[in-house]
Amino acid sequence: MIESNILIDVSIIIVTATVLAYIARVLRQPLTAAYVIAGLALGPLGWSLVKDATTIASISEIGVVFLLFIVGLQINLSELKSARLGLVATLGGALQVILTFAFGFLLTKAIGFTNINAVYAGLIVAFSSTMIVVKLLSDREEINSLHGRIIVGILLVQDALVLFPLAFLSMPKISVLPVLMVLGKVALMLAVAYLSRKIIGRIFHYAARSTELLFLLSLSFCFLFAGLAYLLGISVAIGAFLGGVTLASLPYYLNILGEIKPLKDF
């Protein structure tokens, strides 16, 4: 038996994922499906070859951070404003969550679930996996398409809305205070992103003289926003996305995109 460590675990994961991804490619299936199957096969439901599940989960969360950071880098706020995609995504996302939750709640209530279990079931079906959907759009090179931008907007609205029921469910008694706290945290993140756009120009202009320094500064910016979101109890995906959007107006965003993408893929 080989003693389990992170190097062995990552080696097993990469090799298994590569083999299954190759098969998926031959069968013209999304590579993401191959990754999910590899995880099931190697995890506790399969052969249990990967022991350090906590570290692997942390690494995968970093991948989600990079993924949403890259999506943010490709979002032009002026285009969103002119096309009114923000309004479409906000209304569409809110309606989708409300209607899907209502359907899930009523259906599970009709088959005998208790109120609290029906609420959880409704929430489960109401929210999508931002990482999976964005990865599929990215693989199909549809992030910058009209429908891709709308879908990403709806997913981010979902990530924001999920904070509200989680705040209520974590309280012994229903209170308005958790909602106000969530709104305050989101407002703080938006304020930080807005102020950052005003001061980053000169910093990145100097860093752009060195490819390595530009890469490190971009990584720092990504993790600063993701870390702040984590400390505030907000989805790290939202934090990373806002970090990417903040840098999207820079003339070096394509250079940053090219440097971060291989890390995201890994």
N, C-alpha and C positions, 0 to 999 in steps of 0.2 A: 504494500500500500504506500502510495506517495503522499507525504504530508501535505495537507491542503494549505495553500497560500494564494495571495492575490494574483501572482504571476501565472501559476498553474490554472487557476480558475479562468482568468482572461484568455489564456491560450486555448483552453477547451472550448470556451464560448465562441471565440473568433473562428476557429477551425470548423466547428459544427455549424455555425451560422453561414459560413462561406459555402460549405457543401450544400446545405439546404437552399441557400439563395441561388446557387448555380442551377439546382433542379427547378426551382420556381421560375427562374428566367427562361429555361428551356420550355417549361409548360406555359409561359406567358402569363404568369401570375405575379401580383405585387410582392416585392421583396419583403415588405413588412410582415406579410403572412408567414414567410420562412423564419423571420426572427422570432415571432411569437411561438411557432412550433418548436424552435430550438430551445427557447426558454422553458417551455413546458417539459420538453424531453430531459433537460439537464437539471431542472429544479426538483423540489420535493415531491411533485406529482409524477415525476418520471424516474430517471435513474439516480437522482440525488448526487450527481457528480460535482456540482458546484455547492460548496459548503458555506462560503462567506456571503450569504445573501444580503446582509446589511450593507456591506461595502459595494457590492454590485448594484444595489438599488440606488446608492448615492451617486455612482458613476452614471447610471442611466438618467438620473435627474439632471446632472450636468449636461447630458445630451439634449434634454428637453429645453434647458436654458439656452444652449447654442441655437437650437432649432427656432425658437421664438425670437431670439435676438436677430437671426438672419432674416426672418419674416419682417421684423420691424425695420431693418435696414432697407428693405425693398418697398416700403410704404412711403409714398410722397403725400404729405399732409395737404398740400395745395390741390392735388388731384382728387383726393378724397372729398375735400370741401366743395370743389366745383361740381363733382359728379353726385354730390349729396349721398355718398355711400354710407357716411356715418349715420345719417338718419335712417336709411334703409336697414342697416345692420342692427341699430339699436331697437327699432320697432319690431323688426323681424325676429331678432333674438329673444326679446321679451315675450312676444306672442308665442313663439315656439316653446319656450320654457313653461309658460303658464298653461297652454293648451295640452302639451304632452304630459305635464304633471297631473293636470285634472283627469286626463284619460287614464293614466296609470293608477291614480288614487281611486277613482270610481270603479275601475275594473277589479282591482285587488280587494276593495271593500265589498264588492258584490260576491266574491268567492269566499268571504269569511275572514279576511284579515282584520286585525284590530286597527283602531284609528292611527296609532303611532307607527305600526308596521306598514300600513297603507301609505302613510306620508313618506316613509323611507323608500318604499317601492316606487312611488311617483317621482321622487327625486332621482332615483337611479336611472329611470328611463328618460328623464327630462334633459339630462346633461350628457354631452358627447365627450369623447377623448380628443382634446385639442391636439395632442402629440400625434396620434394616429392619423387624423384627418389632414393635418398640415403636412405630415410626411408624405402622404399619398399625393397631395396637390403638388408638393415640391418635386417628387419623382416624375410626375407628369408635366412638369414645367408650366403649371397653371396658376401659380401664386399671383402673378401679375395680371391675369385675365380678370374680366369684370366679375364673373361668378366666383373666381378664386378670392378676390378681395372681399366680396360680400360674405362668403363662407367664413373667412378668417375673422371678419368683424363680428359675425354672429357667435363664433366660438369664444372670442374674447369677452363678449357680453355675457355669455354663459359663465365664464370663469369669474366674472365680477358678481353676477347674481347669486352664484352658489354660496358666497360668503354670508348672505343674509339668512337663509334657512339654517346654515351651520351655526350661526351666532345664536339664533333662537333655540335650536335643539340642544345647545350646550348649557342653556340657562334653566334652572329649576322652575322659574316662573317667567311667563312672557313679559318682556319689557321693551320699551322703545329705545332704551340706552344702547343695547348692542347694535342696533341699526345706525344710530347716530355715530357710534364709534367707527363702524365700517365705512360710512360715508366720509368721515374725517380722515381716515387712513388713505382712502382712494384719492381724496382731494390733495392730501400731502404728497402722494406719489406724483400726481399730475403737476403740482407746483414745482417739485424738484426737477421733473423732466423739462418743464417750460423754462425755468431759470437756467438750467444747464445749457440749453440751446443758445442762450445769450452769451455764454462765456467760454465755450469750448473751441471757438474758431481759432484763436491764436495758439492755444495749447496744442491742438492737432496740427496746425500749420508748421509749428516747429518740429513736432514728432515725425511728420511726414518725410523729413530729410533722411530718416533711417527707417528702413522697412521693419527691422526688428523692434524698434521703439514704438512705431505705429501699431504693430501687432500687440505688444504688451499693453499699451495704453487702451487699445480697443477692448482687450480682455478685461482689464481693470474696470473699465466703464460698464461692461456687461455684468460683471459680478457685483459691482457696487449697487446697481439697480436691483439685481436678483436678491442680493443679501438684504437690502433695505426692505424689499417686499416680504422676505421671510421673517425679518424682525418685527414687521408690522402685522404679521399674520395673514398676509395677502398671498395669493398664488405667485410663485416664483416665475411662472410663465408670463404673467402680466408685467412683472418687474422687468424681465428680460426684453419683452416686446417694447416697452416704453424706452428702455435703453437703446434699442435698435432704431426706433423711430427718431430719437433725439439725434442720432448720428447720421440719419438718412439724408439730411440736407447738406452734409459735408461733400466737397468735391472728391474726397478720397474714399467714398463709401464702397466703390467697386473693389478697391485694393483691400479694404477690410473684409469685404464679402469673400474674396478669394482666399484670404488667410484663414478665416473662421470655418468655412465650409468643410475642409478635410477633417477638422476636429469634430464637427457635428456628425459626419459620417462614421467616424471611428466610435 
